[in-house]
């Protein structure tokens, strides 16, 4: 049970970091996006962080369900 809680904390910190990196218009995401673009496709590192966020959110939901069941 303790391992599950630690895992959730680590996943949540990683999710927060990835979301801050993706924030468009403000935050750290503006550093790599070029600023004034109104539309662009996800490429390279941006695509990896996007899909990593989805995977981590899914893992967080699964660990939350497991912790409720236990």
PDB file with SEQRES, HELIX, SHEET and CRYST1 records, atoms N, CA, C and O in Angstrom:
SEQRES   1 A   70  UNK UNK UNK UNK UNK UNK UNK UNK UNK UNK UNK UNK UNK          
SEQRES   2 A   70  UNK UNK UNK UNK UNK UNK UNK UNK UNK UNK UNK UNK UNK          
SEQRES   3 A   70  UNK UNK UNK UNK UNK UNK UNK UNK UNK UNK UNK UNK UNK          
SEQRES   4 A   70  UNK UNK UNK UNK UNK UNK UNK UNK UNK UNK UNK UNK UNK          
SEQRES   5 A   70  UNK UNK UNK UNK UNK UNK UNK UNK UNK UNK UNK UNK UNK          
SEQRES   6 A   70  UNK UNK UNK UNK UNK                                          
HELIX    1 AA1 UNK A    2  UNK A   22  1                                  21    
HELIX    2 AA2 UNK A   29  UNK A   33  1                                   5    
HELIX    3 AA3 UNK A   45  UNK A   69  1                                  25    
CRYST1    1.000    1.000    1.000  90.00  90.00  90.00 P 1           1          
ATOM      1  N   UNK A   1       0.817  -1.195   0.000  1.00  0.00           N  
ATOM      2  CA  UNK A   1       0.000   0.000   0.000  1.00  0.00           C  
ATOM      3  C   UNK A   1       0.867   1.268   0.000  1.00  0.00           C  
ATOM      4  O   UNK A   1       0.544   2.253  -0.663  1.00  0.00           O  
ATOM      5  N   UNK A   2       1.970   1.225   0.753  1.00  0.00           N  
ATOM      6  CA  UNK A   2       2.851   2.379   0.810  1.00  0.00           C  
ATOM      7  C   UNK A   2       3.536   2.621  -0.540  1.00  0.00           C  
ATOM      8  O   UNK A   2       3.745   3.767  -0.937  1.00  0.00           O  
ATOM      9  N   UNK A   3       3.878   1.548  -1.233  1.00  0.00           N  
ATOM     10  CA  UNK A   3       4.509   1.667  -2.556  1.00  0.00           C  
ATOM     11  C   UNK A   3       3.551   2.328  -3.534  1.00  0.00           C  
ATOM     12  O   UNK A   3       3.968   3.126  -4.374  1.00  0.00           O  
ATOM     13  N   UNK A   4       2.279   2.002  -3.428  1.00  0.00           N  
ATOM     14  CA  UNK A   4       1.262   2.581  -4.313  1.00  0.00           C  
ATOM     15  C   UNK A   4       1.137   4.093  -4.095  1.00  0.00           C  
ATOM     16  O   UNK A   4       0.998   4.852  -5.054  1.00  0.00           O  
ATOM     17  N   UNK A   5       1.188   4.515  -2.854  1.00  0.00           N  
ATOM     18  CA  UNK A   5       1.106   5.948  -2.549  1.00  0.00           C  
ATOM     19  C   UNK A   5       2.325   6.700  -3.076  1.00  0.00           C  
ATOM     20  O   UNK A   5       2.196   7.792  -3.629  1.00  0.00           O  
ATOM     21  N   UNK A   6       3.493   6.120  -2.905  1.00  0.00           N  
ATOM     22  CA  UNK A   6       4.718   6.746  -3.411  1.00  0.00           C  
ATOM     23  C   UNK A   6       4.685   6.815  -4.933  1.00  0.00           C  
ATOM     24  O   UNK A   6       5.106   7.810  -5.521  1.00  0.00           O  
ATOM     25  N   UNK A   7       4.186   5.762  -5.569  1.00  0.00           N  
ATOM     26  CA  UNK A   7       4.061   5.745  -7.024  1.00  0.00           C  
ATOM     27  C   UNK A   7       3.129   6.849  -7.497  1.00  0.00           C  
ATOM     28  O   UNK A   7       3.427   7.530  -8.478  1.00  0.00           O  
ATOM     29  N   UNK A   8       2.007   7.035  -6.816  1.00  0.00           N  
ATOM     30  CA  UNK A   8       1.064   8.094  -7.183  1.00  0.00           C  
ATOM     31  C   UNK A   8       1.693   9.478  -7.036  1.00  0.00           C  
ATOM     32  O   UNK A   8       1.461  10.355  -7.868  1.00  0.00           O  
ATOM     33  N   UNK A   9       2.475   9.676  -5.998  1.00  0.00           N  
ATOM     34  CA  UNK A   9       3.136  10.971  -5.806  1.00  0.00           C  
ATOM     35  C   UNK A   9       4.125  11.244  -6.930  1.00  0.00           C  
ATOM     36  O   UNK A   9       4.163  12.348  -7.473  1.00  0.00           O  
ATOM     37  N   UNK A  10       4.919  10.247  -7.277  1.00  0.00           N  
ATOM     38  CA  UNK A  10       5.902  10.409  -8.353  1.00  0.00           C  
ATOM     39  C   UNK A  10       5.205  10.683  -9.683  1.00  0.00           C  
ATOM     40  O   UNK A  10       5.619  11.568 -10.432  1.00  0.00           O  
ATOM     41  N   UNK A  11       4.154   9.929  -9.975  1.00  0.00           N  
ATOM     42  CA  UNK A  11       3.410  10.131 -11.229  1.00  0.00           C  
ATOM     43  C   UNK A  11       2.789  11.517 -11.266  1.00  0.00           C  
ATOM     44  O   UNK A  11       2.824  12.181 -12.301  1.00  0.00           O  
ATOM     45  N   UNK A  12       2.222  11.961 -10.153  1.00  0.00           N  
ATOM     46  CA  UNK A  12       1.577  13.277 -10.142  1.00  0.00           C  
ATOM     47  C   UNK A  12       2.582  14.403 -10.352  1.00  0.00           C  
ATOM     48  O   UNK A  12       2.273  15.382 -11.033  1.00  0.00           O  
ATOM     49  N   UNK A  13       3.776  14.283  -9.782  1.00  0.00           N  
ATOM     50  CA  UNK A  13       4.807  15.304  -9.993  1.00  0.00           C  
ATOM     51  C   UNK A  13       5.236  15.323 -11.464  1.00  0.00           C  
ATOM     52  O   UNK A  13       5.435  16.392 -12.041  1.00  0.00           O  
ATOM     53  N   UNK A  14       5.375  14.146 -12.063  1.00  0.00           N  
ATOM     54  CA  UNK A  14       5.742  14.085 -13.481  1.00  0.00           C  
ATOM     55  C   UNK A  14       4.649  14.672 -14.366  1.00  0.00           C  
ATOM     56  O   UNK A  14       4.945  15.351 -15.349  1.00  0.00           O  
ATOM     57  N   UNK A  15       3.386  14.415 -14.024  1.00  0.00           N  
ATOM     58  CA  UNK A  15       2.278  14.988 -14.795  1.00  0.00           C  
ATOM     59  C   UNK A  15       2.302  16.509 -14.713  1.00  0.00           C  
ATOM     60  O   UNK A  15       2.131  17.191 -15.724  1.00  0.00           O  
ATOM     61  N   UNK A  16       2.510  17.036 -13.528  1.00  0.00           N  
ATOM     62  CA  UNK A  16       2.568  18.494 -13.355  1.00  0.00           C  
ATOM     63  C   UNK A  16       3.700  19.087 -14.195  1.00  0.00           C  
ATOM     64  O   UNK A  16       3.515  20.106 -14.860  1.00  0.00           O  
ATOM     65  N   UNK A  17       4.865  18.451 -14.162  1.00  0.00           N  
ATOM     66  CA  UNK A  17       6.008  18.949 -14.930  1.00  0.00           C  
ATOM     67  C   UNK A  17       5.722  18.929 -16.433  1.00  0.00           C  
ATOM     68  O   UNK A  17       6.028  19.890 -17.139  1.00  0.00           O  
ATOM     69  N   UNK A  18       5.136  17.834 -16.918  1.00  0.00           N  
ATOM     70  CA  UNK A  18       4.855  17.743 -18.346  1.00  0.00           C  
ATOM     71  C   UNK A  18       3.780  18.739 -18.777  1.00  0.00           C  
ATOM     72  O   UNK A  18       3.861  19.296 -19.872  1.00  0.00           O  
ATOM     73  N   UNK A  19       2.787  18.967 -17.941  1.00  0.00           N  
ATOM     74  CA  UNK A  19       1.751  19.938 -18.287  1.00  0.00           C  
ATOM     75  C   UNK A  19       2.325  21.347 -18.324  1.00  0.00           C  
ATOM     76  O   UNK A  19       1.961  22.142 -19.191  1.00  0.00           O  
ATOM     77  N   UNK A  20       3.211  21.662 -17.398  1.00  0.00           N  
ATOM     78  CA  UNK A  20       3.843  22.984 -17.423  1.00  0.00           C  
ATOM     79  C   UNK A  20       4.705  23.169 -18.665  1.00  0.00           C  
ATOM     80  O   UNK A  20       4.791  24.274 -19.202  1.00  0.00           O  
ATOM     81  N   UNK A  21       5.338  22.106 -19.121  1.00  0.00           N  
ATOM     82  CA  UNK A  21       6.142  22.203 -20.342  1.00  0.00           C  
ATOM     83  C   UNK A  21       5.272  22.392 -21.588  1.00  0.00           C  
ATOM     84  O   UNK A  21       5.714  22.981 -22.574  1.00  0.00           O  
ATOM     85  N   UNK A  22       4.032  21.888 -21.539  1.00  0.00           N  
ATOM     86  CA  UNK A  22       3.149  21.969 -22.691  1.00  0.00           C  
ATOM     87  C   UNK A  22       2.328  23.240 -22.741  1.00  0.00           C  
ATOM     88  O   UNK A  22       1.755  23.549 -23.785  1.00  0.00           O  
ATOM     89  N   UNK A  23       2.249  23.986 -21.658  1.00  0.00           N  
ATOM     90  CA  UNK A  23       1.366  25.153 -21.590  1.00  0.00           C  
ATOM     91  C   UNK A  23       1.669  26.120 -22.724  1.00  0.00           C  
ATOM     92  O   UNK A  23       2.799  26.589 -22.858  1.00  0.00           O  
ATOM     93  N   UNK A  24       0.664  26.422 -23.541  1.00  0.00           N  
ATOM     94  CA  UNK A  24       0.851  27.326 -24.663  1.00  0.00           C  
ATOM     95  C   UNK A  24       0.446  28.728 -24.254  1.00  0.00           C  
ATOM     96  O   UNK A  24      -0.550  28.915 -23.556  1.00  0.00           O  
ATOM     97  N   UNK A  25       1.217  29.710 -24.688  1.00  0.00           N  
ATOM     98  CA  UNK A  25       0.906  31.087 -24.389  1.00  0.00           C  
ATOM     99  C   UNK A  25       1.547  31.592 -23.112  1.00  0.00           C  
ATOM    100  O   UNK A  25       1.718  32.799 -22.941  1.00  0.00           O  
ATOM    101  N   UNK A  26       1.904  30.685 -22.212  1.00  0.00           N  
ATOM    102  CA  UNK A  26       2.548  31.096 -20.969  1.00  0.00           C  
ATOM    103  C   UNK A  26       3.361  29.937 -20.430  1.00  0.00           C  
ATOM    104  O   UNK A  26       3.299  28.830 -20.965  1.00  0.00           O  
ATOM    105  N   UNK A  27       4.105  30.177 -19.403  1.00  0.00           N  
ATOM    106  CA  UNK A  27       4.879  29.119 -18.776  1.00  0.00           C  
ATOM    107  C   UNK A  27       6.086  28.730 -19.604  1.00  0.00           C  
ATOM    108  O   UNK A  27       6.547  29.494 -20.452  1.00  0.00           O  
ATOM    109  N   UNK A  28       6.591  27.540 -19.352  1.00  0.00           N  
ATOM    110  CA  UNK A  28       7.789  27.072 -20.026  1.00  0.00           C  
ATOM    111  C   UNK A  28       7.530  26.649 -21.460  1.00  0.00           C  
ATOM    112  O   UNK A  28       8.457  26.621 -22.270  1.00  0.00           O  
ATOM    113  N   UNK A  29       6.281  26.318 -21.791  1.00  0.00           N  
ATOM    114  CA  UNK A  29       5.958  25.880 -23.145  1.00  0.00           C  
ATOM    115  C   UNK A  29       6.215  26.953 -24.178  1.00  0.00           C  
ATOM    116  O   UNK A  29       6.514  26.635 -25.329  1.00  0.00           O  
ATOM    117  N   UNK A  30       6.106  28.213 -23.800  1.00  0.00           N  
ATOM    118  CA  UNK A  30       6.312  29.320 -24.722  1.00  0.00           C  
ATOM    119  C   UNK A  30       7.768  29.440 -25.139  1.00  0.00           C  
ATOM    120  O   UNK A  30       8.056  30.047 -26.171  1.00  0.00           O  
ATOM    121  N   UNK A  31       8.682  28.889 -24.380  1.00  0.00           N  
ATOM    122  CA  UNK A  31      10.100  28.966 -24.691  1.00  0.00           C  
ATOM    123  C   UNK A  31      10.429  28.259 -25.999  1.00  0.00           C  
ATOM    124  O   UNK A  31      11.219  28.761 -26.798  1.00  0.00           O  
ATOM    125  N   UNK A  32       9.821  27.089 -26.220  1.00  0.00           N  
ATOM    126  CA  UNK A  32      10.126  26.300 -27.416  1.00  0.00           C  
ATOM    127  C   UNK A  32       9.142  26.519 -28.557  1.00  0.00           C  
ATOM    128  O   UNK A  32       9.443  26.154 -29.693  1.00  0.00           O  
ATOM    129  N   UNK A  33       7.986  27.096 -28.293  1.00  0.00           N  
ATOM    130  CA  UNK A  33       6.979  27.199 -29.350  1.00  0.00           C  
ATOM    131  C   UNK A  33       7.204  28.380 -30.269  1.00  0.00           C  
ATOM    132  O   UNK A  33       6.602  28.429 -31.342  1.00  0.00           O  
ATOM    133  N   UNK A  34       8.033  29.324 -29.904  1.00  0.00           N  
ATOM    134  CA  UNK A  34       8.306  30.440 -30.783  1.00  0.00           C  
ATOM    135  C   UNK A  34       7.461  31.661 -30.483  1.00  0.00           C  
ATOM    136  O   UNK A  34       7.695  32.717 -31.071  1.00  0.00           O  
ATOM    137  N   UNK A  35       6.505  31.560 -29.607  1.00  0.00           N  
ATOM    138  CA  UNK A  35       5.755  32.720 -29.172  1.00  0.00           C  
ATOM    139  C   UNK A  35       4.538  33.051 -29.991  1.00  0.00           C  
ATOM    140  O   UNK A  35       3.425  32.722 -29.580  1.00  0.00           O  
ATOM    141  N   UNK A  36       4.700  33.698 -31.148  1.00  0.00           N  
ATOM    142  CA  UNK A  36       3.578  34.276 -31.872  1.00  0.00           C  
ATOM    143  C   UNK A  36       2.799  33.356 -32.785  1.00  0.00           C  
ATOM    144  O   UNK A  36       1.889  33.819 -33.472  1.00  0.00           O  
ATOM    145  N   UNK A  37       3.107  32.101 -32.823  1.00  0.00           N  
ATOM    146  CA  UNK A  37       2.392  31.196 -33.710  1.00  0.00           C  
ATOM    147  C   UNK A  37       0.957  30.987 -33.236  1.00  0.00           C  
ATOM    148  O   UNK A  37       0.704  30.841 -32.040  1.00  0.00           O  
ATOM    149  N   UNK A  38       0.021  30.975 -34.184  1.00  0.00           N  
ATOM    150  CA  UNK A  38      -1.369  30.731 -33.814  1.00  0.00           C  
ATOM    151  C   UNK A  38      -1.755  29.280 -34.033  1.00  0.00           C  
ATOM    152  O   UNK A  38      -2.669  28.785 -33.373  1.00  0.00           O  
ATOM    153  N   UNK A  39      -1.082  28.582 -34.944  1.00  0.00           N  
ATOM    154  CA  UNK A  39      -1.388  27.185 -35.207  1.00  0.00           C  
ATOM    155  C   UNK A  39      -0.098  26.464 -35.577  1.00  0.00           C  
ATOM    156  O   UNK A  39       0.697  26.952 -36.380  1.00  0.00           O  
ATOM    157  N   UNK A  40       0.088  25.311 -34.983  1.00  0.00           N  
ATOM    158  CA  UNK A  40       1.217  24.467 -35.374  1.00  0.00           C  
ATOM    159  C   UNK A  40       0.923  23.035 -34.962  1.00  0.00           C  
ATOM    160  O   UNK A  40       0.139  22.781 -34.048  1.00  0.00           O  
ATOM    161  N   UNK A  41       1.560  22.118 -35.645  1.00  0.00           N  
ATOM    162  CA  UNK A  41       1.370  20.710 -35.313  1.00  0.00           C  
ATOM    163  C   UNK A  41       2.410  20.294 -34.291  1.00  0.00           C  
ATOM    164  O   UNK A  41       3.457  20.924 -34.145  1.00  0.00           O  
ATOM    165  N   UNK A  42       2.094  19.216 -33.587  1.00  0.00           N  
ATOM    166  CA  UNK A  42       3.031  18.704 -32.588  1.00  0.00           C  
ATOM    167  C   UNK A  42       4.129  17.914 -33.294  1.00  0.00           C  
ATOM    168  O   UNK A  42       3.851  17.018 -34.091  1.00  0.00           O  
ATOM    169  N   UNK A  43       5.365  18.255 -32.994  1.00  0.00           N  
ATOM    170  CA  UNK A  43       6.502  17.561 -33.599  1.00  0.00           C  
ATOM    171  C   UNK A  43       7.574  17.330 -32.561  1.00  0.00           C  
ATOM    172  O   UNK A  43       7.704  18.099 -31.609  1.00  0.00           O  
ATOM    173  N   UNK A  44       8.330  16.286 -32.740  1.00  0.00           N  
ATOM    174  CA  UNK A  44       9.507  16.022 -31.923  1.00  0.00           C  
ATOM    175  C   UNK A  44       9.221  15.909 -30.446  1.00  0.00           C  
ATOM    176  O   UNK A  44       8.403  15.096 -30.016  1.00  0.00           O  
ATOM    177  N   UNK A  45       9.903  16.731 -29.672  1.00  0.00           N  
ATOM    178  CA  UNK A  45       9.811  16.687 -28.213  1.00  0.00           C  
ATOM    179  C   UNK A  45       8.396  17.017 -27.747  1.00  0.00           C  
ATOM    180  O   UNK A  45       7.917  16.444 -26.768  1.00  0.00           O  
ATOM    181  N   UNK A  46       7.731  17.929 -28.436  1.00  0.00           N  
ATOM    182  CA  UNK A  46       6.368  18.313 -28.057  1.00  0.00           C  
ATOM    183  C   UNK A  46       5.411  17.129 -28.172  1.00  0.00           C  
ATOM    184  O   UNK A  46       4.532  16.947 -27.330  1.00  0.00           O  
ATOM    185  N   UNK A  47       5.587  16.333 -29.214  1.00  0.00           N  
ATOM    186  CA  UNK A  47       4.740  15.152 -29.395  1.00  0.00           C  
ATOM    187  C   UNK A  47       5.024  14.105 -28.319  1.00  0.00           C  
ATOM    188  O   UNK A  47       4.103  13.472 -27.804  1.00  0.00           O  
ATOM    189  N   UNK A  48       6.289  13.929 -27.986  1.00  0.00           N  
ATOM    190  CA  UNK A  48       6.669  12.963 -26.949  1.00  0.00           C  
ATOM    191  C   UNK A  48       6.094  13.373 -25.599  1.00  0.00           C  
ATOM    192  O   UNK A  48       5.566  12.531 -24.873  1.00  0.00           O  
ATOM    193  N   UNK A  49       6.189  14.657 -25.254  1.00  0.00           N  
ATOM    194  CA  UNK A  49       5.635  15.104 -23.974  1.00  0.00           C  
ATOM    195  C   UNK A  49       4.123  14.980 -23.948  1.00  0.00           C  
ATOM    196  O   UNK A  49       3.548  14.674 -22.904  1.00  0.00           O  
ATOM    197  N   UNK A  50       3.468  15.212 -25.079  1.00  0.00           N  
ATOM    198  CA  UNK A  50       2.012  15.081 -25.167  1.00  0.00           C  
ATOM    199  C   UNK A  50       1.581  13.639 -24.896  1.00  0.00           C  
ATOM    200  O   UNK A  50       0.703  13.393 -24.069  1.00  0.00           O  
ATOM    201  N   UNK A  51       2.198  12.696 -25.592  1.00  0.00           N  
ATOM    202  CA  UNK A  51       1.834  11.291 -25.404  1.00  0.00           C  
ATOM    203  C   UNK A  51       2.279  10.763 -24.035  1.00  0.00           C  
ATOM    204  O   UNK A  51       1.608   9.912 -23.452  1.00  0.00           O  
ATOM    205  N   UNK A  52       3.399  11.260 -23.527  1.00  0.00           N  
ATOM    206  CA  UNK A  52       3.842  10.861 -22.189  1.00  0.00           C  
ATOM    207  C   UNK A  52       2.850  11.316 -21.132  1.00  0.00           C  
ATOM    208  O   UNK A  52       2.600  10.603 -20.160  1.00  0.00           O  
ATOM    209  N   UNK A  53       2.286  12.502 -21.318  1.00  0.00           N  
ATOM    210  CA  UNK A  53       1.278  13.001 -20.385  1.00  0.00           C  
ATOM    211  C   UNK A  53       0.050  12.108 -20.382  1.00  0.00           C  
ATOM    212  O   UNK A  53      -0.494  11.805 -19.320  1.00  0.00           O  
ATOM    213  N   UNK A  54      -0.391  11.684 -21.554  1.00  0.00           N  
ATOM    214  CA  UNK A  54      -1.551  10.800 -21.650  1.00  0.00           C  
ATOM    215  C   UNK A  54      -1.277   9.470 -20.950  1.00  0.00           C  
ATOM    216  O   UNK A  54      -2.134   8.957 -20.231  1.00  0.00           O  
ATOM    217  N   UNK A  55      -0.091   8.916 -21.159  1.00  0.00           N  
ATOM    218  CA  UNK A  55       0.273   7.644 -20.525  1.00  0.00           C  
ATOM    219  C   UNK A  55       0.325   7.797 -19.010  1.00  0.00           C  
ATOM    220  O   UNK A  55      -0.181   6.941 -18.284  1.00  0.00           O  
ATOM    221  N   UNK A  56       0.930   8.878 -18.528  1.00  0.00           N  
ATOM    222  CA  UNK A  56       1.038   9.085 -17.088  1.00  0.00           C  
ATOM    223  C   UNK A  56      -0.319   9.321 -16.440  1.00  0.00           C  
ATOM    224  O   UNK A  56      -0.560   8.852 -15.327  1.00  0.00           O  
ATOM    225  N   UNK A  57      -1.207  10.036 -17.117  1.00  0.00           N  
ATOM    226  CA  UNK A  57      -2.550  10.245 -16.569  1.00  0.00           C  
ATOM    227  C   UNK A  57      -3.294   8.924 -16.499  1.00  0.00           C  
ATOM    228  O   UNK A  57      -4.007   8.667 -15.529  1.00  0.00           O  
ATOM    229  N   UNK A  58      -3.138   8.086 -17.510  1.00  0.00           N  
ATOM    230  CA  UNK A  58      -3.768   6.765 -17.483  1.00  0.00           C  
ATOM    231  C   UNK A  58      -3.222   5.923 -16.334  1.00  0.00           C  
ATOM    232  O   UNK A  58      -3.987   5.269 -15.626  1.00  0.00           O  
ATOM    233  N   UNK A  59      -1.914   5.937 -16.148  1.00  0.00           N  
ATOM    234  CA  UNK A  59      -1.310   5.209 -15.023  1.00  0.00           C  
ATOM    235  C   UNK A  59      -1.798   5.742 -13.680  1.00  0.00           C  
ATOM    236  O   UNK A  59      -2.043   4.970 -12.753  1.00  0.00           O  
ATOM    237  N   UNK A  60      -1.938   7.064 -13.578  1.00  0.00           N  
ATOM    238  CA  UNK A  60      -2.419   7.651 -12.334  1.00  0.00           C  
ATOM    239  C   UNK A  60      -3.854   7.208 -12.031  1.00  0.00           C  
ATOM    240  O   UNK A  60      -4.184   6.905 -10.884  1.00  0.00           O  
ATOM    241  N   UNK A  61      -4.699   7.171 -13.055  1.00  0.00           N  
ATOM    242  CA  UNK A  61      -6.084   6.719 -12.872  1.00  0.00           C  
ATOM    243  C   UNK A  61      -6.108   5.259 -12.441  1.00  0.00           C  
ATOM    244  O   UNK A  61      -6.864   4.888 -11.543  1.00  0.00           O  
ATOM    245  N   UNK A  62      -5.288   4.433 -13.075  1.00  0.00           N  
ATOM    246  CA  UNK A  62      -5.249   3.011 -12.724  1.00  0.00           C  
ATOM    247  C   UNK A  62      -4.770   2.819 -11.286  1.00  0.00           C  
ATOM    248  O   UNK A  62      -5.354   2.031 -10.542  1.00  0.00           O  
ATOM    249  N   UNK A  63      -3.713   3.532 -10.887  1.00  0.00           N  
ATOM    250  CA  UNK A  63      -3.233   3.393  -9.511  1.00  0.00           C  
ATOM    251  C   UNK A  63      -4.248   3.929  -8.502  1.00  0.00           C  
ATOM    252  O   UNK A  63      -4.340   3.420  -7.385  1.00  0.00           O  
ATOM    253  N   UNK A  64      -5.001   4.943  -8.887  1.00  0.00           N  
ATOM    254  CA  UNK A  64      -6.041   5.464  -7.994  1.00  0.00           C  
ATOM    255  C   UNK A  64      -7.152   4.442  -7.792  1.00  0.00           C  
ATOM    256  O   UNK A  64      -7.630   4.253  -6.674  1.00  0.00           O  
ATOM    257  N   UNK A  65      -7.562   3.786  -8.865  1.00  0.00           N  
ATOM    258  CA  UNK A  65      -8.601   2.764  -8.765  1.00  0.00           C  
ATOM    259  C   UNK A  65      -8.115   1.601  -7.923  1.00  0.00           C  
ATOM    260  O   UNK A  65      -8.856   1.084  -7.086  1.00  0.00           O  
ATOM    261  N   UNK A  66      -6.871   1.183  -8.139  1.00  0.00           N  
ATOM    262  CA  UNK A  66      -6.317   0.083  -7.360  1.00  0.00           C  
ATOM    263  C   UNK A  66      -6.238   0.434  -5.883  1.00  0.00           C  
ATOM    264  O   UNK A  66      -6.520  -0.409  -5.031  1.00  0.00           O  
ATOM    265  N   UNK A  67      -5.856   1.671  -5.570  1.00  0.00           N  
ATOM    266  CA  UNK A  67      -5.763   2.070  -4.164  1.00  0.00           C  
ATOM    267  C   UNK A  67      -7.126   2.141  -3.499  1.00  0.00           C  
ATOM    268  O   UNK A  67      -7.230   1.902  -2.296  1.00  0.00           O  
ATOM    269  N   UNK A  68      -8.170   2.460  -4.243  1.00  0.00           N  
ATOM    270  CA  UNK A  68      -9.523   2.473  -3.678  1.00  0.00           C  
ATOM    271  C   UNK A  68     -10.013   1.050  -3.424  1.00  0.00           C  
ATOM    272  O   UNK A  68     -10.687   0.790  -2.428  1.00  0.00           O  
ATOM    273  N   UNK A  69      -9.674   0.133  -4.325  1.00  0.00           N  
ATOM    274  CA  UNK A  69     -10.089  -1.260  -4.180  1.00  0.00           C  
ATOM    275  C   UNK A  69      -9.412  -1.901  -2.971  1.00  0.00           C  
ATOM    276  O   UNK A  69     -10.035  -2.671  -2.241  1.00  0.00           O  
ATOM    277  N   UNK A  70      -8.124  -1.578  -2.761  1.00  0.00           N  
ATOM    278  CA  UNK A  70      -7.380  -2.176  -1.630  1.00  0.00           C  
ATOM    279  C   UNK A  70      -7.790  -1.506  -0.395  1.00  0.00           C  
ATOM    280  O   UNK A  70      -7.298  -1.841   0.683  1.00  0.00           O  
TER     281      UNK A  70                                                      
END                                                                             
